C-alpha cells in the first residue's frame, strides 16, 4: 500500500479573537512505498501519485527556489517548507492542488493508497 502523509502545522491563535479556531497550513508531504495495484511499470496508482507529488515539488521549487527542502529515493519522497513560506498564496495553492488530487485517487483506489494528515510542531 502506498502511504501519503500530508504535513500540517496549525497557525498561532489570534489573541484578539480567542474564538477563532487555528487553521492547519500544509507545509509538506511524504510519499512512501508502492501501491501494488499492478506490475512495476504498469501501476496507474503509483504513476498518478508520483506525477502529482513530483509536479508539486517542481511547482514549489519554481516559486520558492532553494527554500524547499526535500529527500528523494526510490519509493520515497519527502518535501517540507518553512511555515512562513508555506503560508504564501502560491505554495498554498500548489499543496492544496496536490491534496485534492491525492484525495481523489484515494477515494477511487482506497485499497492501494492511504492518505493521512500529520500535525507537526
MOWO-V346281 format. One record per residue. RES is the residue in one small letter. PSI is psi as a letter, one per 30 degrees, with the letter a starting at -180 (none if undefined). NEAR is the number of other ideal C-beta (glycine too) atoms within 8 Angstrom. D_CENTER is the distance of its C-alpha to the mean C-alpha in Angstrom with 1 decimal. Layout:
# MOWO-V346281
res	psi	near	d_center
RES	PSI	NEAR	D_CENTER
RES	PSI	NEAR	D_CENTER
This chain:
# MOWO-V346281
res	psi	near	d_center
x	k	9	16.8
x	k	14	13.3
x	k	11	11.1
x	k	14	7.4
x	k	9	6.6
x	j	13	4.4
x	k	12	6.6
x	k	12	9.1
x	k	12	12.4
x	k	9	15.3
x	l	10	17.5
x	k	5	21.1
x	k	7	23.6
x	j	7	26.0
x	f	5	29.4
x	f	3	31.2
x	i	6	29.5
x	f	6	29.4
x	f	4	28.6
x	k	7	25.2
x	k	4	22.3
x	k	8	19.6
x	k	6	16.4
x	k	10	12.9
x	k	12	11.0
x	k	13	7.3
x	g	13	7.9
x	a	11	5.2
x	l	15	3.5
x	k	13	6.4
x	k	13	7.9
x	k	8	11.6
x	a	8	14.8
x	k	8	16.2
x	e	13	16.6
x	g	6	20.4
x	e	9	21.0
x	l	6	23.4
x	l	5	24.9
x	k	5	23.1
x	f	4	22.9
x	g	6	23.3
x	j	13	20.2
x	f	8	18.6
x	e	14	15.8
x	e	11	14.8
x	e	8	15.6
x	e	10	13.5
x	e	15	10.3
x	e	9	11.3
x	e	8	12.2
x	e	12	9.1
x	e	13	7.1
x	e	9	10.2
x	e	9	10.9
x	e	14	8.0
x	e	12	9.3
x	e	8	12.7
x	e	9	12.3
x	e	14	11.2
x	e	9	14.0
x	e	6	16.3
x	f	10	16.1
x	f	12	15.8
x	b	6	17.6
x	g	4	17.9
x	f	7	16.1
x	k	12	12.9
x	k	6	13.1
x	l	9	11.8
x	k	7	13.4
x	k	6	13.9
x	l	6	16.3
x	k	3	17.3
x	g	6	15.1
x	k	10	12.5
x	k	14	9.8
x	k	11	8.6
x	k	14	7.6
x	k	9	8.8
x	l	14	10.8
x	k	7	13.9
x	e	10	13.8
x	e	6	16.6
x	e	10	14.8
x	f	15	11.6
x	f	9	14.2
x	l	9	15.7
x	e	5	15.6
x	e	8	14.3
x	e	14	11.1
x	e	12	10.6
x	e	8	11.5
x	e	12	9.2
x	e	16	6.0
x	e	9	8.1
x	e	9	9.1
x	e	13	6.0
x	e	10	5.9
x	e	8	9.6
x	e	10	9.9
x	e	14	8.2
x	e	9	10.4
x	e	8	13.2
x	e	13	13.3
x	e	12	13.2
x	e	7	16.1
x	f	6	18.0
x	h	11	17.5
x	f	7	17.1
x	f	4	19.3
x	f	10	17.1
x	k	15	13.5
x	j	8	12.4
x	k	8	9.2
x	l	8	9.7
x	k	7	9.0
x	j	9	10.3
x	k	7	12.3
x	l	7	13.3
x	none	2	16.5
